[in-house]
Amino acid sequence: EEVRIPRINALLKTLHDHNIYAIARLTVFQDPMLAHARPDLAVHDIVKMGTSTAPLLVANTWKDHKGLSWIDPSAEEAWRYNMDIAKDALARGFDEINLDYVRFPSDGAIANMYFPQWDKKTPKHLVIRSFFRYMRDELGDAKISADLFGLSTINRDDLGIGQVIEDAYRYFDF
C-alpha cells in the first residue's frame, strides 16, 4: 500500500510552527520503485539452467523475503538519485535526512543474488563506506543520520551486509 502526503510543504510548515523537528527517512538500497524503473541498477536473480555445469542465467530482479527489490549498492547512479532526493527534502525544510537500508541485502535467497555493478573484489563495507562519504561530502553541514543493524556495534566483521560502525560514525550526526 502506498501512502502519500499530498501537501508536504504545508505539513512541514505546520510541524515547524509547532517546534517539531522533521526527519525525512530515505530507504536507500531497498527500493522496488527504482529497481522497476531502472532494472540495470537492481540486484538480479541468478537461475541455474539444467545441470550444475550449465551456464547461469541472470533473470528478473532479485526479491527479498518480503518480495521487495533491491538496488546494487555499488551503483553510483543510485547514489546520485538518493542524493537528489535528500537535497530536495532539505530544500523543502526537513531538518534531517535519515538513511535506512544502507547495506547489501540479507534476507531471502542471497546465494542467488547477482550485482551488476559490484566487482565482488571490493569488500562490501568499503562500498558502503564510500557511499557514506559521498553523502556527507555532498550534503555538507546538513544533519544526516543512518539506521544500522545493532550488531554492527559489536561485531568485528561487516555482518555480510557491509555495515561496520567505525565506517559510519565519522560521516553522520546521529
N, C-alpha and C positions, 0 to 999 in steps of 0.2 A: 504494500500500500504506500502510495506516495503522498506526503503531506507538504504543502507549500504555504508559505507565508506571503499573502498577496501584496502587502504593503510594508515591506521590510524597513524602509526608511522611516515610515511613521512609527513602527514598533520601536525602532532604535531611539527615536526622539522621546517616546513615552518612557522607555527604560531609563534613559539618561536624565529626564525630568524628575524621575524618582530616585536618582542616585544609584541606579543598578548597573553594575559592571557587566558588560555584554561580551560574551565569548563566542566566536564563530568556530564550531567544530568542523574540521575538514577530514573526511576519510580519504586517505591518500592512495594507497595501492589496492585496497579492496574497493573497486569502482566498476560495477557492472555497466553503468551508462557509458563510460569512456571505452570500456572493453567492447561494447556493442558498436559504438561509433568508429573506433579505431582498433580493429582486431589485430593489426600489425604490432600494437603495443602490449597486447594482452598475453598472459600466460596461456599456453595451449596444452591440449591433452595429447599424449603420445599413445598410439594404439599399435600393438604388435600385429603384424599381418601373418596369419598362418603359423608356421613353425618358429621356434626360438631363433633360428638363423636368418629368418626373413627380415627384410628392411622394416624400419619403423615408419609409421605414417603420422604426421602431425595433423591432427584433426581439428575439431572445434575448440573454442576457448575452454580452458580447464575451469571447473567449478569446485568450490569448497563443499564441505558437508552441509552447508546451508543453501547450496545451489547458487552461490554468488561468484561472479567472475573477478579476476584479479589482473592487475597491470604488472608487467615486469618492472621491478624496482630499479633496474639499470637504464630504463628508457628515459633519456634526458628530455625528450619531448613531453613526457608526462610530468617531469619536474616543472617545466615551464608552464604547463597547463595548470598545475596546482598553485604555482606562484601567481599566475594571473587571477585565479580565484581568491587567493589570500589578499592580494593587493586590492581587489575590488571590495572585499569585505572590510578592509581597513578604511578605504575611501568612503564607504557608506557610514562609518562611525563605530564599527566594532572596536572594543578596547584591546582585544587579544585574539590571536589565532591559535587554536588548539589542533595539533596534528595527531590523528589517530590512524591506526593500521599502517604505520610507517615501518613495514617489515616485509619479509618474504612470507608467503602463505605457509600455514602449519597444519591445517585441518582438512582432511579429505585424502584422496588418493595421491599423496605427494610424490610417490615414485613415478607417476605418470606425467609430471609437470615438465613442460618444455618452455624455456625462457628465450625469446627471440633476440634479446639484446645482451643478456648476461653472458660473459665469456666462460663461466664456470671455473676460471682460474683466480679471479679476484675474489678474495674472501667476502662472504655476504656482509659481514659487519663493516667492511671498508666501503662497500656500495652504499649502505645505509648512512654511514658517517659522512660520505661525500654529499649525500642528499641533505643531511642536517646542515652541513657547512654552506651549501648552496642557499638554503632557505634563510639562514642567518645573514649571509652576505647580501642577499637581495632585499631582505626586509629591514636591514639596518637596525634602528633602535626600537622597532615595533616590539610589543610584548608577544612572545610566542612560547607555547608550551607543547609538550609531547606526552602522549599516553604510551607507556612501555609496560611490558609484562613485569609483574612484581619480581619474578625470579631473576630478571636481569640485574637486580641489585645485589644478588649474592652468588650467582653463577660465575664461573671463570671462563665460560665459552659464550657464544652468541645464541645459544638455545636452538641453533639450526635456522633461525629466522633473521639473523643479522643485528639483533639488539644487544648492545653492550652499554651499560650505564656510563662508563667512562667516555664513550664516544658521543654521548648525548649531552651531558650536563654543561659542557662549555658553550653549547650553542643555544640553549634555552633558558628562559627566565624561570619557568616552573616545570 
